[in-house]
Amino acid sequence: MDSFNIFLYIYAAVVFIQLLHHLFFYSRLAWGRTAKPSGQELPGVSVIVCARNEDTNLKQHLPLLLRQDYPAFEVIVVDDNSDDGTVEYLYYLAEKEPLLKRVKVGNVNKPMAGKKFPLTLGIKAAQYPVVLLTDADCAPASDQWIRTMMQGYQAHTEVVLGYAPFHKLAGWLNKTIRFETFFAGMNYLSYAKAGMPYMGVGRNLSYKTGMFFRYGGFADHRELPSGDDDLFINKIARRKNTRVVTDSNSFMYSAPKETWTDWKYQKQRHLSTARYYRPLHKFFLSLQPVTQILVYLLLPLAVWKDPAFWYVPAGLFLFRWIINRILYTSVMRKLDEKDLVPFIEVFDLLQVFYYFRFFKAAVVKTRYRWN
């Protein structure tokens, strides 16, 4: 067996792993049926928003939360020592809105980093058995947001994962941010559908209050500024207790970063918790980018080794592109990211550079703060 054949087999194996990964995971989200409401009684819900100097965002988005079409809910805003008018606005609005509950952190020595302590206070103040989390800068897709997310609960469900896209704006930065958000969403939603839930996003996430206390809340990673969403879900979510909701009414939109620097810092902060995931999750989440990088890096070498058979690795490469386009297009339509479809191959290539750019954030311990 000559060196060309060995190398071709290696390249074929890399492409095969990529296709197997995509078909096993992504196809479940691309072509899987959307679960219908179970018909059981919807639970009471405590919507929790942690805020620090969010006066402008709260004035814009809090009324949208309070006007949700749902029979039994409350909105808890946890003020983390704001000094921009947040306190005054919450006092003003609470006088008119009986569904609004204010919680103040106060000047205390916080036992947990980031927003974990404010969030814990909000969950402790919740009067309902289910909490639904979002951020002050987020706007629900409709007044059916709570209802649609709660329809994800069935008999044994304790965790419901939602999708949280960014608003569509002009410019390449916006497309980049939204593609990365789409790709992350496709991953965690698909993995959950495959019975391997590993994270959620705090902008649109729900779980049962009792489960939070049963698992000790954020105690396992209290010193980390991030992880109130993904690390906690990584600990508690399992095949039988987790469901996903992808109805467009369940989406929670927020404004994307406006500069490349701000976006890179945000991505580094989000990736900084990945090293703490369960080993099985880290294996599969590493397998995908490693094989994707090899698909691109090994292609020119495969052609150079034996130009007479250039069509073999080229054919494998093209076949992977076709499968990618079919799967990505279907998921983009489901997650209302249809305008990104023309750029699938462009972002597929750019992701190789993205992996190298943010590799350090995913493997090297770094401290980030919560703004």
N, C-alpha and C positions, 0 to 999 in steps of 0.2 A: 504494500500500500504506500503510494508516494505521498510527498508532503502536500500536494494539491488536494488529494482526496481527503486527507485528514483535516485540512483547513476547511474544505467545503462542508464536511460533516459537522464541524464545530459551528460554522455559520448557520447551517440548516437547523441545528439544535437550538441556537439562540432565537432564531425566528419562530421555531415551533413553540418554545417557552412563552414568547410574547403572545402568540396567537392563542395558546391554551389559557393563559392568564386572562386575556381580554374576553374570550368566549365563555369562560367559566364565570367570571365576575360581571363584566359590563353588560353582557347579553341579558342578564336578569333585570337590569334597570331599563335597558333599551326596549326589550320586547315583553317584559313581564307585565302581567295584568295589574291594574291599580285596584287595591283592595276597596271593596264597597263597605259603607257603614254597617256595623255589626247589628244595629237595631237595639242594642242595650242602652240603658239610661246613661246619658252623658254626665261625667263627673263635674263637681264644682272645681273651679280653677282659680289659682292665685297667680296673676301675671306679675313678674318681678323685674324691675328695672333698677340697676345700680347707676348712680349719677354723681359725677364730680365736675362742677362748673359746666353744666349742660343746660343752662337757662334757655338759650336759643333753640336747641333741639327739643327740649321738653315742651316749649310753647307750640312747636310745629307738630310734634308727633304724639304727645300724650293724649290730646283730645281724640285722636284716631283709635287709641287703645280703649278709651273709656266709652266709645260709641260702638263697640263690638256687639254683634247680634248673638247673644248667648244668654241662657237663662240664669246661670249662677256663677258670677266671677267677681273678683276684686283686682285692683291694680295697686301694687305696692312699689313705691319709689323710695329707694334707700339713698339718702343724701350723705355722701362721704366728704363732709366738711367743705362744702362749696362756699365760695366767696364772691360769686358773680351775679347774684339775684335769684339763684335756684331756690333757696329757702323761702324767700318772699313769694315767689310764684306758686310754690307748692301750698303755702298757707292760704293764698288767695283762691286757688283752684279747689282745695279741700273743702272750703266753705260752701261751694256750689255742687260738688260732686261727691255724693255719699259712697261711691265705689272706690274712691281714692284713699289710700292709707299711706301716711308718711312715717318713715323710720329714719332716725338720725344716728350716725355712727358715733359722733362725739369725739372729743379729744382724749383718746385712750391709747394705751400701748397695744397696738394690734398684734394678736398672736399669729396672724397669717398674712402672707404677702399678697400684693396685688388687690384684686377686688374680691378675694375669697372671703375675707371677714365681713365686708358689707353684704355680700350675697348670703352668707350664713345667717346674718341677722334678719335678712328679708325672708328666708325660708322659715326661720323660727317664728316670725310674725304671721305667717300664712295661716288662714283659717280653713282653707280647703285642702283636700287630700292630694291634689295634683298641683305642681307648679309648672308654669310656662315661662321660660326665660327669654329676654331680648335686651337690646341696648337702647339708650336714649336717642341715638342717631338713626334709629330704624323705623320704617313705616310699613305697616301691613299691606299686603296686596289688595285686601278688601275687608269689609266688616264681617266676613266669614272666616277670618284667620283663626280665631280661637276654636270655633266649631269644627273647622276642617282638621285642625291638628288633633282635637280631642276624639274625632272619629277614628283615629288610629288606635285608640285603646280598645282591646278586647279582654277576654276573661283573664288571661295570664300576662297581659302587657304591663310593664312597669316603666318602660322608656320609649319615647317617640322622638324620632329624628326628623327634622325638617330641613328645607333648603333656604339659604339666605344669600340671594344674588345681590350684585351692586347695580345701581342705576346705569342706564345706557347713555353715554355721552359721546361727543365727537373726540377723535384722536386715537393714536395708537396705544398710548398708555392705558386708556380706558379698556380697549380691547384686550390688552395683555392682562390687566387685573381681572377682568371678567373671565378670560379663558382659564387663568390659574384657579379662580374660584369655582368655575365649572368643573375643572379637572379634579379638584379636591372633593367637590360634591359628588361627582360621578364615582370616585373611589369609596368614600365612606358610606354612601347610600347603597352601592352595589355590594360591598363587602357585607353590610348588614343584611341585605336580601339573601346573600349566600350563607347566612348563619354565622358570620364572623364580624359582628359589629366592633369597631375599635375606636370610634370618636364621634363627636357631634360638634356643632358650633353654637356658642352661647348666644348668638343673635336669634336663634330659632330652635329651641330645645326644650323638651318636657320630660319630667319624670315624677314618680310618686314621692310625696314628702316623706313618708315613712321609710322608704328605701334610702333616702339621703342619710337619715340618722342611723339606720340599721348598719350601714357600711362605714359609719364614722366620718361622714362628710369629706372634707379636704385634708384630714389629719395626715394622711400618708405623704402629702406633698405640700404641706403648709408653707414651707420656706420658698417655694417657687412662685414667682409673680404670675406665671401663666399656668394653664392646666385646669382651671375651674370647669372647663367644658370637656376637652378631649381626654385628659388624664382621669377625670372622674368617670366618664363614660367607659373608658378603657377598663376600669376596674369593675364596674357594675353590670355592663351590658353583656348579654348572652343571647344565644340563638332563640330561646323560647320566650324571653321577656322583652324583646326589642322589635319595634316595627318602624317602618319609614312611611312618610307621607309626601307625595310628589304632586298633589293637586295644586294648580296654579294659585288657588285662593289661599293656600297655606304658606306661600312665600313671604319672606320678610326682607324688604329692600333697605339698603343703606347707601350713603354717598361714598364713592371710592376716593382714595387718596389722589391728590392733584399734582404731586411731583414724584419723580422716580425715586428720590431719596426717601421720602416718607413711605412709599410702597415697599421699598427694600427693607426698611427697618421693621415694618409691619410683618413682612414675610419671615424675617429672621426670628422675630419674637414668636410667631406661630410655630415655626419649625423646631424651636428650642426644646419642646417637650417630647418630640418623637423618640428620643433615646430612652425614655422611661416606659414605652409601650411594652406589652407582653411579648415574649420572644417570638411566638408564632406570627404575630402581626408585623413585627420588625422584619422577619424573614421575607414575607410576601411583599411588604411595602418596599423593601430593598431590591427584591428580585425584578420588579417591574422597571425601575430606572436603570439598573445595571444592564439588563438585556436590551433596553432601548438604546442606551449609549453604544453598546457593542454592535447593534444592527447598523448604525451609521459608521462607526470607526472601522469595522471589519470589512465593509463592502468594497472600498477601493483596494484593500489588500487582497481580497479574494479575486478581484478582476486582474490585478497586477500579477498574481501568482501564475495564472494560466489564462491569458487573454482569449484563447480559442474557445473557452467555455464561459465567456463573460455573461452569457444569457442565463446561466443557472443561478448565480447569486443575485443577478439583476431581477430575475423572475421571482425569486423568493422575496426580495425587497418590495417589488411592486405588489405582490399578493398581500403582504402585510399592510401596505398602504390602502389597498382596496377594503380589506376587512376593517381597518381603522376608520375609514371614511363611512362605511355603512353603520358601524356601531356608534361612532361619535355623532353622526347626523341624527340618528334616532334619539339619542339621549339629549342632544341640544334642543330638539323640538319639544321633548317632554319637559325640559327645564326652562323653556322660553328663552333660549339663547340662539335662535335661528340665524341671526345676523353674523354669527361666528363661523357658520358652516363653510363659506368660501376660503377660510384661512386655516382649515384643519391641518393640511400638510405643512404650512409655514410654521405653525406653532409646534407641530410634532418635531420639526428640526430644531427650533429655538429652545425646546425643552432640554435638549442635550446640553446647551450652554447654561441653561437655568440650573440644571442639576450640579454642574461644576461650581457655579456662582454661589449657591446656597448650601453646598456640602458641609462647610464648616459649621453653619448654624445648626445643622441637624445632628452633628456628632461631638461638638465641642461645647462644654458647659459655659454658658454666658448668662449674665443677669440682665433682665430687661425690666423696665418699670411699666406700671399701668397708668395711662393718662386719664 
